[in-house]
Amino acid sequence: MAETAGSGRSEGDRSVPFEFKGDTYEWLGIWAVNLFLTIITFGIYSAWAKVRMRKYFYQNTYVAGRNFDYHATGLQILIGRIIVIVGFIIYNILAANPVTGIFAVIALLVILPWLLVRALRFNARKSSWSNVRFDFDGGYWRALAVWVIYPTLTFFTAYLAWPFADRAQRRFSVGKHRLGAAKFDFDARIGPFYKAFFATVAWLVLWLVIFALFMAAPFYDFVSAIEQNREPDPASALMVIVAIYGFIFLAVIPAGAIYRAFIRNILFNGAVLDGKHRFVSDMKPMTFAWILLSNAVLIIISMGLMLPWARIREARYSAAHTRLYPGGSLDEFVGDLETRTTAMGDAFTDLDGFDVGLPL
Amino acid sequence: MDILGHIYPARSSRRIDAVLRPSGGSVEVLGPLGEQLAHCLISELKIDPPLGRAPRRVTLPDGTLFETENHAAIEALSGPTAGGALHRFEAFHPRLVLVLVGIVAGILFLWRYGLDLMAGAAVALTPPPVISLIDDGVLTSVDLAIATPSTLGENDRRRVEAIFQRLIDDLPPGERGSFDFHLVYRKLEGLGPNAVALPNGTIIVTDEIVRLMFDDTEALERTIGHPVSGEDMLAGVLGHEIGHVVEKHGLRQLYRSVSFAVLVALLFGDTGPVVEDVVLEGSVVLSLQYSRRHEASADAFGVGLVERAGYDAQGLIDFFDYVGRNFGDDASFLSTHPAPSDRIEEIRRLMDQPSASR
């Protein structure tokens, strides 16, 4: 991927870069006030805080001098969140009982694709670029296939077929998006998906081996102490805690970043808008891993104070490695009339950590 | 005064350099050649609130979007607005230090009082059929996972029921009626001599605790070093469990952890899963102090109840004495229960007080 982008920047290059113009200090102020108002309203303001955050990052992201925008209102987000939290509590009560629990889990699996489609649609319709709204028109059955059925099937291949499921998900989630009337298309060979998959697995295995070599003794001491019902040696208990956090930071966070960077490159490089506008993303997985790892460490050390700085740093890096190759005029996109949508699915993805926003 | 910027016609991505020219009570939008593209009254403009230094956006009634970097001119046009106050409050300014202090104080307040308030409200809002559903659910799970049927004889069960009934009869009628108090017997290998209260009043009694108190009294007396009454001990334990039910500890802890998970998702959701997980894990350790507080509170409730029912609260002391000698007298910050010796001391203090003051 990196090679294509490198050669693409030669003379006669007609590409335009993505630009992120957000500023750390400015975002620090908005973030702190968001957090403060969220706390003193017992979480209610978080709906408006989310809108403000999205707006800030979208409005400060430019392509060809035109920025993105986010148009949801705090009230829409709040109503969606209330419905989802009530549903979450009911689900947990039902899930606690093994008899009703089976039905609760099945019901969730049936409803999950519907929620994700609603979330993608809501988000798309509330996002715009150059005054034209996005839209998403994926259907339920395809969503059920790519998010529930395919991932379940990969289980029987020991997850080795996961890249195929992932590609199917991206084809669906990117390919069903539109900018106004202009359709997005997405396709990619399976090779890059496997490259992302094996690079991530290799990173995790590497650290598993390192930790197994150096931490086996304290782990053994700790586990056998628990089994024999005696107090574990404080030194080995401390080592175990340090090792677990060390593994999260050195193995899990970079692994997630490596996978995200590979997939983001595949997404942009395989996406075509209106059959003529192309994109290039040339993020370096190891650089991105370093950014997310050092961000996480600094956030923890600073007790959260460095969060705004970390967010801006990540957004800047992502934008700096993304370009658009226009295949024609950017003045010709035409939007639909706005249709009504509710934020219910969106609230679900908020609370469950799905990322349905634009991959800016 | 002209405001320089650009427009997009309604629902179009076509970007046209333009100026917005206010005159009197209306505005007109002029194109690059000075031609009029749109016009309306100032009061008809939809002016988006400011956010950082991002371009100001003004929408005309015909859907034309005008964008400009000239914040001051738009402010002069719109006058002071609610969005403007928030925008000034967000500016990078020494005042932000106070906001950050406010955040820390707010988090501490939420942790100390807010979560309990939210949990209390949620407990009050939970309909009784749901609570009974929780009891059934937990009991079914216990049966599937760890319990085997009780092998207690009819005689032992009858003795336990008699004690339990005496305690229940001494509860205030309001509290007796709002729960479905009943005992179930299970053999729970891993749990040792113990009893577990579920939110709706189901109390699981292990075979081990009944055998210890009715059949193995000699072993008990050998461990503690003085004669004991099995009836008083069992009454003390059941009184403690009834305390958990009446004071709704199980439900409160459940809602406390749910409220916390939701709050963390709302506050730190945009930080990515790792920071969120670190915060949630830290909270598990910190939550244990609430569990210990509930244990102490149930002890106090139990002591009052057994004394009203005519049992000797010394029984509960003897039980903790036995637990401390047999299973260790530790209470690190990682324990769900206070140290047995601390609990004994506290019960003695309660017993020395005249009943009227309780």
Interface residues (C-beta under 8 A of the other chain):
Chain A: K21 G22 D23 Y25 E26 W27 L28 G29 I30 A32 V33 L35 F36 T38 I39 I40 F42 G43 S46 K50 R52 M53 K55 Y56 Q59 N60 G65 R66 N67 D69 R81 I85 F88 I89 N92 I93 L94 A96 N97 P98 V99 T100 G101 W129 S130 N131 V132 R133 G180 E231 I248 V252 I253 L292 A296 I299 I300 G304 L305 L307 R311 L330 D331 E332 F333 V334 G335 D336 L337 D350 L351 G353
Chain B: Y8 R11 S12 S13 R14 R15 L51 G52 R53 A54 P55 R57 L65 L86 F89 E90 A91 F92 H93 L96 V99 L100 G102 I103 G106 I107 L110 G114 M118 A122 V130 L133 I134 D136 G137 V138 T140 S141 L144 V258 V262 L263 A265 L266 L267 G269 D270 T271 G272 P273 V274 V275 E276 D277 V278 D330
